Amino acid sequence: MSQLSERIEAALREALQPIEFMLQDDSHLHAGHAGAREGSHYTVRLVSERFAGLKRLARHRLVYDALREQMQSGIHALAIDARAPGED
């Protein structure tokens, strides 16, 4: 796991206390893409009580807020799957 991946995981675990967490580095899928030079590509799946009652946009904002520093220095793209417990 890269240092950036470790920082992403630590920030999300601290801010959102997920009961399920998956982080996948998809950067290899974007080799040669112009954005690949600007940073890494990730997919994150989180299940957290913090998302209960929130719409998708509000959930994504919580994730982006938690990753503010990483978004400015290392992440080019982030696919987010943010769910509350019990949601499929």
C-alpha positions as CSV (number, residue, x, y, z in Angstrom):
1,M,0.0,0.0,0.0
2,S,1.4,3.4,-1.0
3,Q,1.9,6.3,1.5
4,L,-1.0,8.1,-0.3
5,S,-3.3,5.1,0.1
6,E,-2.4,5.0,3.8
7,R,-3.1,8.7,4.3
8,I,-6.4,8.3,2.4
9,E,-7.5,5.4,4.6
10,A,-6.4,7.1,7.8
11,A,-8.3,10.3,7.0
12,L,-11.5,8.5,6.0
13,R,-11.4,6.2,9.0
14,E,-10.9,9.1,11.4
15,A,-13.6,11.4,9.9
16,L,-16.3,8.8,9.0
17,Q,-15.6,5.8,11.3
18,P,-16.8,3.3,8.6
19,I,-18.0,-0.1,9.6
20,E,-17.0,-1.3,6.1
21,F,-14.1,0.1,4.1
22,M,-12.5,-0.7,0.8
23,L,-9.9,1.4,-1.1
24,Q,-8.7,0.4,-4.5
25,D,-5.9,2.1,-6.5
26,D,-7.1,2.2,-10.1
27,S,-4.2,4.2,-11.4
28,H,-2.9,1.3,-13.6
29,L,-6.1,1.5,-15.5
30,H,-5.4,5.0,-16.6
31,A,-1.8,4.7,-17.7
32,G,-1.3,7.0,-20.7
33,H,-4.3,9.1,-19.8
34,A,-3.5,12.8,-19.5
35,G,-4.8,12.8,-15.9
36,A,-2.5,10.0,-14.9
37,R,0.3,12.6,-14.7
38,E,-1.8,14.8,-12.3
39,G,-2.3,12.1,-9.7
40,S,-3.7,8.8,-8.8
41,H,-7.1,7.3,-9.4
42,Y,-9.0,5.6,-6.6
43,T,-12.3,3.8,-5.9
44,V,-13.5,3.9,-2.3
45,R,-16.4,2.1,-0.7
46,L,-17.6,3.1,2.7
47,V,-20.5,2.1,4.9
48,S,-20.9,4.5,7.8
49,E,-23.5,5.7,10.2
50,R,-22.5,9.2,9.3
51,F,-24.3,8.7,5.9
52,A,-27.7,7.8,7.4
53,G,-30.4,10.1,6.2
54,L,-28.1,11.9,3.8
55,K,-28.5,12.1,0.0
56,R,-25.7,11.1,-2.3
57,L,-24.3,14.6,-2.8
58,A,-24.0,15.2,1.0
59,R,-22.3,11.9,1.5
60,H,-19.8,12.7,-1.2
61,R,-19.1,16.1,0.3
62,L,-18.3,14.4,3.6
63,V,-15.8,12.2,1.8
64,Y,-14.2,15.1,-0.1
65,D,-14.0,17.2,3.1
66,A,-12.2,14.4,4.8
67,L,-9.7,14.1,1.9
68,R,-9.2,17.8,1.3
69,E,-5.5,17.7,1.7
70,Q,-5.1,14.5,-0.5
71,M,-7.3,15.9,-3.2
72,Q,-4.9,18.8,-3.6
73,S,-1.8,16.7,-3.7
74,G,-2.0,13.2,-5.1
75,I,-5.6,12.3,-6.0
76,H,-6.7,13.0,-9.6
77,A,-9.9,11.0,-9.6
78,L,-12.0,9.4,-6.9
79,A,-15.0,7.1,-7.4
80,I,-17.1,7.0,-4.3
81,D,-19.6,4.4,-3.1
82,A,-20.9,5.8,0.2
83,R,-23.7,3.9,2.0
84,A,-25.4,3.9,5.4
85,P,-25.6,0.5,7.2
86,G,-28.3,-1.7,5.8
87,E,-28.3,-0.1,2.3
88,D,-27.5,-2.4,-0.6
